Amino acid sequence: MKLKKNLILVGMMASGKSTIGRLLAKRLNLRFYDTDFIIEKKLKMKISEIFIKKGEPTFRKLEKKITLKIMTKKNYILSLGGGAFLNNKIRQFAQKKGETFYLNWDSKTLINRIKKNNKRPLASNLSNNELKELIINRSKIYLEAKHIINCENMKKTEIINKIIKNLKI
C-alpha cells in the first residue's frame, strides 16, 4: 500500500501506540517504526535503565535525533514515545510529514495500565493524582494531532479500522 503521508501515532504511555502501530503496519503491509524500541536497541538497555543511567536529557536528545531521521523516510507507520510529541520540533515535523493520530483514553484506564507496568520511567514513582495531572497536561499537546481517536471501550480492530477510515490513501 502507498500512503500520501506517513502515519504517526501519538499519545500517552500505555495508550497502545506500539501494539496498534504494529497491527496496522501488518494489515496495510507497511514498514513500522517504534522510537522507544529503536532507542533501546541502539543503547542496548531498556528505557527505564536509560533514564536511570544516562538521564532524561540524554534520552530526549537521542529520541529527537532518531525521530527526525525516521520522519525523512516515506510510506511508514511510526509510534512515537509518550514524550516525543511534546518536543516542538518533532511535533511540527510530524504534522508536516504525516497524518498524526492521537490515541486518546480515559485517564483512569491509562493510570491502571501504567501502574501494571514497571517499565515506565516517568510514571513509576508518581501517585495516581500526579499521573492524572501528567495525562491532563500532555493531552493538551496531543490534541494538536490531526486526528483524535477516542479509544475507550474499543477493541484493537475497531481502533485500526477507525484509523484506516480517517487515512487519506
N, C-alpha and C positions, 0 to 999 in steps of 0.2 A: 504494500500500500504506500502511496505517496501523499505526504501531508503538505498543505500550503505553508503551514507554520508548525514549528515543533510544539509538542505538548508538554507543559511543565506543571507538575503537581506541587502545590504549596499547602502549608498548614502546620498545625501544632504537632509536636512529637506525639507518637501513638495514634495519629489520625488515619493511618493505613496507607500513606503515600507509597511506601516501598511495595507493599502487597498489591495494591490496586495497580500501580505502575507496571509491575512485573506481569500481572494477568492481562492488562490492557495491551502491553507490548506483544505478548504471545498471541492474543486474539487478532491484533492488527498486523502481525508479522513485522514489527518494527524493533529497532535497537533500543535497549533500556539502559539508562544510567542512573545510579543511586549515589549521590555525592558522599554520603556518610560511609557507604561500603568502599568506595574508591579511596577515601582518606584512610580508612582502617587498613586496607591492603598496602597502600603506599608507605605508611608508617609502621606497619606490622604490629599494630596494637588496637584495641577497642577504643571507641570514642571516650568512654569514661576514663580509661587509662591515659589517653592523650590530655584530657583536661587536668588530671592529677599531675602527670609528669612534665608536661610541656606548657600547660596553662591555656585558658580560653583565647587570649590574643593570638597565640601561635596557631591554634586550631582555626580561628576565624580568617586569618591571613591565608592559610592553605586552602580553606574552603572557598574563599573568594577566587583565588588563582585557578583552582580546578574547575569551579563552576563556570567562570567566564570562558575558559578554554573549551569546555564541552559545548557551551552555547554558540560557538562559532561553527559547529557541525550542522548538518541538515538531516531532517527526517528521523527524529528520535522522540523518545519519551524520557523525561527527566524527573526524578524525585529529588526535590531539594530538602536539605536538612531543615529542621524546625526553625532555626535562627537565620538561615541564609537569606530569605526574602526580606528580612528586616534591614539588610545591607542595601543602602540606596542604589549603589552602582549595579548590584546583582538584580535588584527589583526593576530598575529602568531597562537593563539589557534583556531581562526575561520578558518584559512587556513588549519590547521592540521585536525580539526574535521569536516569540512564541505565543501560544494560546495558554494563558495561565488559568489553572483551575484550583480553587481553594476547597479542600475537603473539610467542611465545617461540621463539627459535632457539638453536642451539648457539653458544657464544662464538666458536669457530673460524670458523663461517660468517659471523657478524656482523663479525669482525675483517677477514676477506677482503673483504667488501662495503664496509666503511668505508674501508679502505686504497685501494680502487679509485676512491673518490670524494673529490675535494678540496674539496667543499662543506660539510664537517663541521667547524665552527669549534672545537669542544671536542676533537675527536679528531686533528686534523691534525698536532699535534706530540707525540702520545703514542706510546710504544713498544707493541708487542704485549702485553707484560705489564701495562702501565698501562691499556691498553684492556680487557684481561680483568678487571682489578680494578674498573674503572668498570662493566662489564657485570654483574659479580657484585653489586656494591653497589646498583646501580639495580634489578636483578631482584628484590631483597628487597622493594622497594616495589611493583614491577609485579605481583608475586604477590598483592597485595591486590585485584586486579581480580576481578570476579565470575566470569569465565570465562577459562580459560587454554587457548590453542590452541597445541599443540606442532607447529610448522610444518615442522620438519626433514624433508626428503625428500618434502614435499607440493607438488603443483602449485597454482598460484593458484586454480584452480577448486575443488580439494579443500578449500583453506582457506576459501573463500567458502561452500561447501556446509556445512562444519562450523559456521561462524558462524551460518548460517541455521537449521540444525538446533537450535542452542542458544538461538535467539531466542524470546522469548515474544511471539508475534504474536497 
